[in-house]
Amino acid sequence: MAPPWCWSPSRPDTMLRVGLFALGLAALAAGLGFLLIGGPVPVIVWLLGLGLILTLGIAYERVRYKALAARRPGREWQRTDERFIDPETGKQVTVYFRAKDGERMYVEE
């Protein structure tokens, strides 16, 4: 089975995400390096701040915004009346809701 479209490393948004994550890790490493050798405080703060913002922001984005599911969920999920056309894929999407925790799932139709 081929991986979903959102996992393709050749997609520009995926490449941007990976590049920014790598830049964030590099900034963290440089900030820690300057901290260990006693570098200038403004540079250390700037590098560590930039690194934290980039890495945590991208990690949060990956958790918060999930890919579309390819098949319908289990019995505990309720189908809602919400439907829309996904602008990236052009496919119709149906929203499912799980009452026990309020989680929503977006399923390609």
C-alpha positions in Angstrom: 0.0 0.0 0.0 1.4 3.4 -1.0 1.8 6.0 1.8 -0.8 8.8 1.8 -0.2 11.9 -0.3 0.7 14.0 2.8 3.8 11.8 3.5 5.5 12.4 0.3 9.0 14.0 0.9 8.8 15.6 -2.6 5.8 17.9 -1.6 6.9 21.5 -1.2 5.2 21.9 2.2 6.8 18.8 3.6 10.2 19.9 2.4 9.6 23.3 4.0 8.6 21.7 7.2 11.6 19.5 7.3 13.9 22.4 6.4 12.5 24.7 9.1 12.7 21.9 11.7 16.4 21.3 10.8 17.0 25.0 11.0 15.4 25.0 14.5 17.6 22.1 15.6 20.7 23.8 14.2 19.8 27.1 16.0 19.3 25.1 19.3 22.7 23.4 18.8 24.5 26.6 18.0 22.9 28.3 21.0 23.9 25.5 23.3 27.4 25.6 21.8 27.7 29.3 22.5 26.4 28.8 26.0 29.1 26.2 26.7 32.0 28.3 25.4 30.7 31.5 27.1 29.5 33.4 24.0 27.6 36.7 24.0 24.3 36.5 25.9 22.2 38.2 23.2 23.3 35.7 20.6 22.6 32.8 22.9 19.1 34.0 23.7 18.3 34.7 20.1 19.5 31.3 18.9 17.8 29.4 21.7 14.6 31.4 21.2 14.6 30.9 17.5 15.3 27.2 17.8 12.6 26.6 20.4 10.0 28.5 18.4 10.7 26.6 15.2 11.0 23.1 16.6 8.1 23.4 19.0 5.9 25.2 16.4 6.4 22.5 13.8 6.0 19.7 16.4 2.7 21.3 17.5 1.5 21.7 13.9 2.1 18.1 13.2 0.0 17.0 16.2 -2.7 19.6 15.8 -3.4 19.3 12.1 -3.9 15.7 11.1 -4.0 14.2 7.6 -7.3 13.0 6.1 -8.3 9.4 7.0 -8.8 7.1 4.0 -11.6 5.0 5.6 -14.5 5.3 8.0 -13.8 5.1 11.7 -15.2 2.5 14.1 -18.6 2.3 15.8 -17.9 4.8 18.6 -17.7 7.6 15.9 -20.8 9.5 14.8 -21.1 10.9 11.3 -21.9 14.6 11.4 -23.7 16.7 8.7 -20.5 18.6 8.0 -19.1 18.0 4.5 -16.7 20.1 2.5 -14.3 19.8 -0.5 -10.7 19.7 0.6 -8.8 22.4 -1.3 -5.6 20.4 -1.6 -7.0 17.1 -2.9 -10.3 18.3 -4.4 -12.1 15.3 -2.7 -15.2 15.5 -0.5 -14.5 15.2 3.2 -17.0 14.0 5.9 -16.5 14.9 9.5 -16.9 12.2 12.2 -17.2 12.9 16.0 -16.4 10.8 19.0 -18.6 11.8 22.0 -16.4 10.4 24.8 -13.5 12.8 24.2 -14.8 15.3 21.6 -12.2 14.2 19.0 -13.1 14.9 15.3 -11.9 12.9 12.3 -11.9 14.0 8.7 -12.5 11.2 6.2 -12.2 11.3 2.4 -15.3 10.1 0.7 
